[in-house]
Each structure stands twice: as C-alpha cells, then as structure tokens.
Amino acid sequence: MINKPLLCKLGCGILKRKKKIISFVVLMFLSLIMVKPVLAFDHNVIKDEATVIQKNQTVDNVVTFGNNAVINGTVRDAVIVINGDLSIKSTAKIKGLVLVIGGKIDQQKGASINDEVYALSFNNGKGNSFLIAGLFWLGSWTVSLALSILFVILSFLAGLLLRNRLTVFVRPIRHSFGKLVIVGAITSVLLTAVNLLLSITIIGIPVAIALFFVPLIFFFIGSAAVSKIIGKQIASGDETPLWATLLYGAAILVAGINVPFFGALLLLGLIWLSTGLMAFWLFDKMKRKKAA
C-alpha cells in the first residue's frame, strides 16, 4: 500500500540530483509511449518484454514495461520497471535510481546499489493497473503541457524577431491559403523521401539534419504568422501591441491542436502550410536572384 512517507522519500530522493530526475522523466515517457517492442540505442535498453542484463554487460539505462527485469551486469544510471518485478543478482552494479512501479524488488546479497531504491505497488492487480494508468495520464498530460508551452514561446519569439517582416508570410496565407497547403503537402512528402535517402549514408546525414531544421524553423514562422492572423481577429483594435496579438493567437492555436482528432488534423495542416510558405519564399528568393 502506498503511504505518504514513502512518497515524500521518493520525491526528496529524486530531487537531490537534476541529472537523475531528467533521466527519469525521459525514460518514463519513452517507456509509456513504447512505439516499438524493443528499443536499444546509445547503451539504453527499453523493452516491453522480459529484460536480462548479462553479467559482463554494461548499459546506461534500463526501462521495462509490462514485464520483469533481471540485472546481472552494470547499469550506470537508472533502472525503471513498470508493471513488473525486478531481480537484482549478486553480480549486479546499479549506480543510479532504481524504481519499480506495480511490482516488487528481489535483491540478492552482494549486489552493489545506492540508496535510491523505490518500489510503489498495491497488493492487488487492479490497484496496480489504476496506479499505472494514473501515471500514464499524468506523464502524457505533463509532456503535452510542456510541448504546448514550448510551441507558444517559440511561435511568439519568431513573431517578435520578424516583426514587420512577418507580413511577408501573412499576406500569402490570406490570399493563397489552399495553394500553400497543397504545395506544402507535396514538398513535405519529397523532403521526407530525400531525408530517408540521405540518412542511409554518413556523408548525407549532415544534409539530412539541415533539411530537417530548415522546415522546423519555417514551422514556427508559419505558426507565428497564423497566430498573428488569429490574434488580429480577436484583438479589440489596431492599437493592440504585437506581443499581445501573437500571444492571443498562439494560445488559441495551441488549444485547437490539443483537441483530440481535430488537433491532429490542425497540426498536419499547419505543417503543410508552413512548408508551403518555405517553398514559396525560397522560390521567390531564387526568382529575384535570377532577375538581378
């Protein structure tokens, strides 16, 4: 049964080290979304099946979701097991956080671990299911909130940095909205295909990264332009400062993106619109350069 002293101890222990709280949040989120059955990259092991770290194996982090984990080797940072049991063998060395949610910990004598070991579990499966579901909801809500705030901030800053030049992007949205979306959709498909081809070779990876960040920058420029248009519609008058117009528009835009199903369509449309703006802007630059 979960008790308040245990939760307080957990919170205090995690907050002692910033690195471990960051690792915990990131790994928890990855374990919950679990796009693939097994993920292993940069010495991080994330699985939704039984996990065994061998005696001579060294990894940075271990996350197991919905199954048991056995640690025989060395883990440099965190071991997180959700809805499963953790077995720490005598040869194991765990230098960071150990957290088990919805399961138990079996530690053999001789295992080397620190004091940051926590197990949160009810005495029945239904209680554990509610606990994990609650944590999943809390984690999803936290990530969604963080991304929403980041979206508003970056769109707001893009609008402030461009200021009057933002009109260059607002004008085509007002007059050629449909054309921008269509061109953006086609360009997005082409860029995705090119990035996949470039990422196969080592030489092409830097180009693929550049081709990723350029549309990303234009995504926030496009978001700023749309925010300005929306903000103008709800502003009380033309005297409303730019920063307020951008904030109003970005807040409404991100609220729409967070609406289930509709938000996904809105985000996809915004991506295509921004990519279309990028294509039109680059084409206009090339046209002017040739004319000069």
C-alpha positions in Angstrom: 0.0 0.0 0.0 1.4 3.5 -0.9 1.9 5.8 2.1 2.8 9.4 2.4 6.3 9.0 4.0 7.3 6.7 1.1 6.1 9.2 -1.5 7.9 12.1 0.3 11.0 10.0 0.5 10.7 9.3 -3.3 10.3 12.9 -4.1 13.2 14.1 -2.0 15.5 11.4 -3.2 14.8 12.2 -6.9 15.1 16.0 -6.4 18.6 15.6 -5.0 20.1 15.2 -8.4 19.0 17.1 -11.5 20.5 14.6 -13.9 18.6 11.7 -12.4 15.2 13.5 -12.5 15.7 14.3 -16.2 16.7 10.8 -16.9 13.7 9.5 -15.0 11.2 11.7 -16.8 12.6 11.0 -20.3 12.8 7.3 -19.8 9.4 7.1 -18.2 7.9 8.8 -21.2 9.7 6.6 -23.6 8.6 3.5 -21.7 5.0 4.6 -21.7 4.6 5.5 -25.3 6.6 2.4 -26.4 6.3 2.8 -30.1 8.4 -0.3 -30.8 8.6 -3.6 -28.8 12.3 -3.1 -28.2 14.5 0.0 -28.3 18.2 -0.2 -27.8 20.3 2.8 -28.6 23.4 4.5 -27.0 23.5 1.8 -24.3 19.9 2.4 -23.3 17.6 -0.7 -23.2 13.9 -0.1 -23.4 11.6 -3.1 -23.7 8.0 -4.2 -23.2 9.2 -7.8 -22.8 11.4 -9.7 -20.3 14.7 -8.0 -19.9 18.0 -9.6 -18.9 21.3 -7.7 -18.4 24.1 -10.2 -18.5 27.0 -10.3 -16.1 29.5 -8.8 -18.5 27.1 -6.3 -20.0 27.2 -2.5 -19.2 24.4 -0.2 -20.1 23.3 3.4 -19.2 19.6 2.9 -18.5 17.1 0.0 -18.4 13.4 0.5 -18.7 11.0 -2.4 -18.8 7.2 -2.0 -19.3 4.7 -4.8 -18.5 7.3 -7.5 -17.8 10.1 -8.5 -15.4 13.7 -7.4 -15.5 16.8 -9.2 -14.3 20.1 -7.3 -13.7 23.3 -9.3 -13.6 25.6 -6.7 -15.0 26.3 -2.9 -14.6 23.8 -0.1 -15.1 25.3 3.4 -14.9 22.2 5.5 -14.4 18.6 4.3 -13.9 16.6 1.0 -13.7 12.9 1.5 -14.1 10.4 -1.4 -14.2 6.7 -0.6 -14.7 4.1 -3.3 -14.0 6.7 -6.0 -13.4 9.2 -7.3 -10.9 12.9 -6.5 -10.7 15.5 -9.1 -9.8 18.9 -7.7 -8.8 21.5 -10.5 -8.8 24.6 -10.6 -6.6 26.9 -9.6 -9.5 24.8 -6.5 -10.4 26.1 -2.9 -10.1 23.5 -0.2 -10.3 24.9 3.3 -9.8 21.7 5.4 -10.2 18.0 5.4 -9.5 16.1 2.1 -9.0 12.3 2.4 -9.4 9.7 -0.3 -9.6 6.0 0.6 -10.1 3.4 -2.1 -9.8 5.8 -4.8 -8.8 8.4 -5.9 -6.3 12.2 -5.9 -5.9 14.2 -9.0 -5.2 17.8 -8.2 -4.3 20.5 -10.8 -3.7 23.3 -10.3 -1.2 26.4 -8.9 -2.7 24.7 -6.6 -5.2 26.1 -3.1 -5.4 23.4 -0.4 -5.5 22.9 3.0 -4.0 20.2 4.2 -1.5 17.8 5.5 -4.2 15.7 2.3 -4.4 11.9 2.7 -4.5 9.0 0.3 -5.1 5.4 1.6 -5.5 2.8 -1.1 -5.6 -0.6 -2.1 -4.4 -1.4 -5.5 -3.1 -3.7 -6.4 -6.0 -3.5 -6.3 -9.8 -6.5 -3.9 -10.1 -4.8 -1.4 -7.8 -1.5 -1.6 -9.8 -3.5 -1.1 -13.0 -5.1 2.1 -11.7 -1.7 3.3 -10.5 0.0 2.8 -13.8 -3.0 4.3 -15.7 -2.8 7.3 -13.5 0.9 7.7 -14.1 0.4 7.3 -17.8 -2.2 10.0 -17.8 0.0 12.3 -15.7 3.0 11.7 -17.9 1.0 12.3 -21.1 -0.5 15.5 -19.6 2.9 16.8 -18.4 4.5 16.2 -21.8 1.5 17.7 -23.6 1.6 20.8 -21.4 5.4 21.2 -21.8 5.1 20.9 -25.6 2.2 23.4 -25.7 4.1 25.9 -23.7 7.2 25.4 -25.9 5.0 25.9 -29.0 3.6 29.2 -27.7 7.0 30.5 -26.7 8.8 29.7 -30.0 5.9 31.0 -32.1 5.8 34.1 -30.0 9.6 34.7 -30.3 9.5 34.0 -34.0 6.8 36.7 -34.5 8.7 39.2 -32.3 12.0 38.6 -34.1 10.4 39.1 -37.6 8.1 42.0 -36.5 7.1 43.9 -39.7 8.8 41.2 -41.9 6.1 38.8 -40.7 3.7 40.5 -43.1 5.7 38.8 -45.9 4.3 35.5 -44.6 0.9 36.7 -43.5 0.0 38.0 -47.0 0.2 34.7 -48.9 -1.7 32.9 -46.1 -4.6 35.3 -46.6 -4.6 35.2 -50.4 -3.2 31.7 -51.3 -4.1 29.5 -48.4 -5.2 26.5 -50.4 -2.3 26.6 -52.8 0.2 26.9 -49.9 -1.3 23.8 -48.2 -1.2 21.7 -51.4 2.4 22.8 -52.2 3.4 22.2 -48.6 1.9 18.6 -48.6 3.8 17.7 -51.8 7.0 19.3 -50.6 6.7 17.5 -47.2 6.5 14.1 -48.9 9.5 15.0 -51.1 11.6 16.2 -48.2 10.7 13.1 -46.2 11.8 10.8 -49.1 15.1 12.8 -49.6 15.9 12.7 -45.9 15.4 9.0 -45.7 17.7 8.5 -48.7 20.3 10.9 -47.2 20.2 9.3 -43.8 21.4 6.0 -45.2 24.9 7.4 -45.9 27.3 9.0 -43.4 28.0 11.9 -45.8 24.3 12.6 -46.3 23.4 12.8 -42.6 24.5 16.4 -42.1 22.5 17.4 -45.1 19.5 15.5 -43.8 19.8 17.3 -40.5 19.9 20.6 -42.3 16.9 19.7 -44.3 15.1 18.8 -41.0 15.9 22.1 -39.2 15.0 24.4 -42.1 11.4 23.3 -42.3 11.3 23.3 -38.5 12.3 27.0 -38.4 9.6 27.8 -41.0 7.1 25.8 -39.0 7.4 28.3 -36.1 7.5 31.2 -38.6 4.3 29.9 -40.1 2.8 29.4 -36.7 3.7 33.0 -35.8 2.0 34.2 -39.0 -1.2 32.2 -38.3 -1.1 33.4 -34.6 -0.9 37.0 -35.8 -3.9 36.5 -38.1 -5.9 34.8 -35.3 -4.8 37.4 -32.8 -6.0 40.2 -35.1 -9.4 38.7 -35.3 -9.9 38.7 -31.5 -8.0 41.9 -30.7 -10.0 44.9 -29.6 -8.5 47.2 -32.1 -5.5 48.1 -34.3 -3.7 49.6 -31.3 -3.2 46.1 -29.7 0.6 45.6 -29.4 2.2 42.9 -31.5 3.2 40.8 -28.5 -0.3 40.6 -27.2 -1.7 39.7 -30.7 0.9 36.9 -31.0 0.1 35.5 -27.6 -3.6 35.6 -28.1 -3.3 33.8 -31.5 -0.7 31.2 -30.3 -2.8 30.4 -27.2 -5.9 29.7 -29.4 -3.9 27.8 -31.9 -2.3 25.5 -29.4 -5.7 25.0 -27.7 -7.0 23.8 -31.0 -4.0 21.5 -31.5 -4.8 19.8 -28.2 -8.3 18.9 -29.2 -8.4 15.1 -29.9 -8.5 14.1 -33.6 -9.3 17.7 -34.7 -5.9 18.8 -33.2 -4.0 16.2 -35.2 -5.6 17.5 -38.5 -4.9 21.1 -37.5 -1.3 20.3 -36.7 -0.8 18.5 -40.0 -2.4 21.4 -41.9 -0.1 23.8 -40.1 2.9 21.7 -41.0 1.9 21.7 -44.7 1.1 25.4 -44.6 4.5 26.3 -43.1 6.3 24.0 -45.6 4.3 25.7 -48.4 5.5 29.1 -47.1 9.0 27.9 -47.1 8.7 26.6 -50.7 7.2 29.9 -51.9 9.8 32.0 -50.0 12.7 30.0 -51.5 11.2 30.2 -55.0 10.7 34.0 -54.7 14.3 34.4 -53.5 15.6 32.4 -56.4 13.4 34.3 -58.9 14.7 37.7 -57.6 18.3 36.5 -57.7 18.0 35.5 -61.4 16.3 38.8 -62.2 19.2 40.7 -60.6 
